[in-house]
Amino acid sequence: MKYTYYKLYKPYGYLSQFVNHQNKRRNKKLLSDIEGIPEGLMAVGRLDEKSEGLLLLTTDGKFSQHITSSEIEKEYHVMVDGIISNEAIEKLSNGIDISVNGKPYPTKPCEVSMLKNTSHIIQRFVRDDKHGDTSWISITLTEGKFRQVRKMTAKVGFPTLRLVRVRVGDYKIDDLQPGNFKAINSEQS
């Protein structure tokens, strides 16, 4: 059987699904609303509605299972509220306790650093400058609990304002624009 693989820049405001399984999501934008995406694909993992960036799509269940495993790094570029401190970056790097399904969950140590150059991030209005300073960090995880990055930055006092996934394993967002997708070979990015 021949499988297909794509990378997509999931735009802000879209759910990471093709079919609306719940009536309460009647007015939500779905991946199937993006023009030209071939039928029969599934999203590999998830990005919540308010997150954007790299989302892999495939017809290959084994590929999906491998990519979502804890062997594969996921890199996020995150705009936080305020100028993040070195202390907060260190806490994030070492792992912190967040809540998952109402229970404490210790996150694994991860790579976190200040992001000085954000020229690769597509500009999108988040909030007016009069509401205070913001800063950008890069977070690379090998796990992906529901809203994990948002919970982590909030826990150290710097809530996430914008979250862009830029890399999944060897696959990078490169120069894709929101709503654009491109066929990929599963052996390379």
C-alpha positions in Angstrom: 0.0 0.0 0.0 1.3 3.5 -0.9 1.0 6.0 2.0 1.0 9.7 1.6 2.6 12.3 3.9 2.2 16.1 4.1 3.3 18.9 6.3 0.8 21.7 7.0 1.1 25.1 8.6 -2.1 24.9 10.8 -3.5 28.4 11.1 -4.6 29.9 14.3 -8.3 29.2 15.0 -8.5 25.7 13.4 -9.1 22.4 15.2 -6.6 19.6 14.3 -9.3 17.4 12.9 -11.1 16.8 9.6 -14.5 15.8 10.8 -16.8 17.4 13.3 -17.6 14.6 15.7 -19.4 16.8 18.3 -22.3 19.1 17.6 -21.0 21.6 20.1 -18.2 22.4 17.6 -20.6 23.4 14.9 -19.0 26.8 14.2 -15.4 25.6 14.5 -13.0 25.7 11.6 -11.6 22.2 10.7 -8.6 21.1 8.6 -11.1 20.0 5.9 -12.0 23.7 5.5 -8.5 24.4 4.1 -8.8 24.3 0.4 -7.0 21.6 -1.6 -6.1 19.2 1.2 -6.5 15.6 -0.1 -9.1 13.4 1.4 -8.4 10.4 3.6 -5.6 12.0 5.7 -5.3 12.1 9.5 -3.5 14.6 11.6 -0.5 13.3 13.4 -0.9 14.5 17.0 -2.7 17.7 17.8 -2.2 21.5 18.1 -5.0 23.1 20.0 -7.3 25.7 18.4 -5.3 28.7 19.6 -1.9 27.2 18.6 -0.4 27.3 15.1 2.4 25.9 13.1 3.7 22.5 11.9 1.2 19.7 11.7 2.0 16.5 9.9 -0.8 14.7 7.9 -0.7 11.1 6.7 -2.6 8.0 5.7 0.0 5.8 7.5 -1.0 4.8 11.1 2.5 3.4 12.0 4.1 6.7 11.0 1.6 8.6 13.1 2.3 6.3 16.1 6.0 6.7 15.7 5.9 10.5 15.4 3.7 11.0 18.5 6.0 8.7 20.6 8.3 10.1 23.2 11.3 9.4 20.9 10.5 12.4 18.7 11.2 16.0 19.7 8.7 18.7 19.1 10.0 22.3 19.1 7.7 25.3 19.9 8.4 29.0 19.7 6.4 30.7 22.3 5.5 34.3 23.0 5.0 34.8 26.7 3.5 37.6 28.8 6.4 39.6 30.2 10.2 39.4 29.9 10.9 35.9 31.0 13.6 35.4 33.7 16.5 33.1 33.6 15.1 31.5 36.7 11.8 30.7 35.0 13.7 29.2 32.0 15.7 27.0 34.3 12.6 25.8 36.1 11.0 25.0 32.8 14.2 23.2 31.6 14.3 21.0 34.8 10.7 20.0 34.6 7.8 21.2 36.7 4.5 19.9 38.0 1.5 20.7 36.0 -2.1 19.3 36.2 -3.2 16.7 33.7 -6.7 15.3 34.0 -6.9 16.9 37.4 -3.8 15.1 38.7 -0.3 16.4 39.3 2.0 15.6 36.4 5.8 16.2 36.5 7.0 17.3 33.1 10.3 15.8 31.8 13.4 17.9 31.6 13.4 19.8 28.2 15.4 22.3 26.2 14.4 25.9 26.8 16.1 29.0 25.7 15.4 32.7 24.9 14.6 33.3 21.3 16.3 36.5 20.1 15.5 36.3 16.4 11.8 35.9 15.5 12.0 37.0 11.9 10.9 33.4 10.8 7.6 33.8 12.7 4.8 35.1 10.6 3.4 38.3 12.1 0.0 38.1 13.7 -1.7 40.6 16.0 -1.8 39.2 19.5 -2.3 42.3 21.7 -1.5 46.0 21.8 1.9 47.0 23.1 0.3 49.1 25.8 -0.6 45.9 27.6 3.1 45.3 28.5 6.2 43.6 27.3 6.4 40.2 25.7 9.3 37.8 25.1 9.9 34.7 23.0 11.3 31.3 24.1 12.0 28.1 22.3 10.8 24.9 24.1 11.7 21.4 22.8 9.8 18.5 24.4 9.6 14.8 23.8 6.2 14.6 25.4 2.9 16.3 24.6 0.2 16.4 27.2 -2.9 18.4 26.6 -2.0 22.1 26.5 1.4 21.2 28.2 3.4 24.2 27.0 0.7 26.7 28.0 0.4 25.0 31.5 4.2 25.1 31.9 4.7 28.8 31.1 1.7 29.8 33.2 3.1 27.8 36.1 6.3 29.8 36.1 4.4 33.1 35.9 4.7 33.8 32.2 1.5 32.8 30.4 1.6 31.9 26.8 0.2 34.5 24.4 1.2 32.7 21.2 2.4 29.2 20.4 4.0 28.2 17.1 5.2 24.6 16.5 8.2 24.9 14.2 9.6 21.3 14.2 8.6 17.7 14.7 11.6 15.4 14.7 13.4 16.2 11.4 10.4 17.9 9.8 10.5 21.7 9.9 7.9 24.3 9.0 10.4 26.0 6.7 8.8 28.7 4.6 5.2 27.4 4.8 2.5 30.1 5.3 -0.7 29.6 7.4 -3.0 27.2 5.5 -0.3 26.0 3.1 0.7 22.4 2.9 3.3 20.4 1.0 3.8 16.7 0.2 6.8 15.2 2.0 8.7 11.9 1.9 8.5 10.0 5.2 12.2 9.3 4.9 13.2 12.9 4.9 11.9 16.4 5.8 
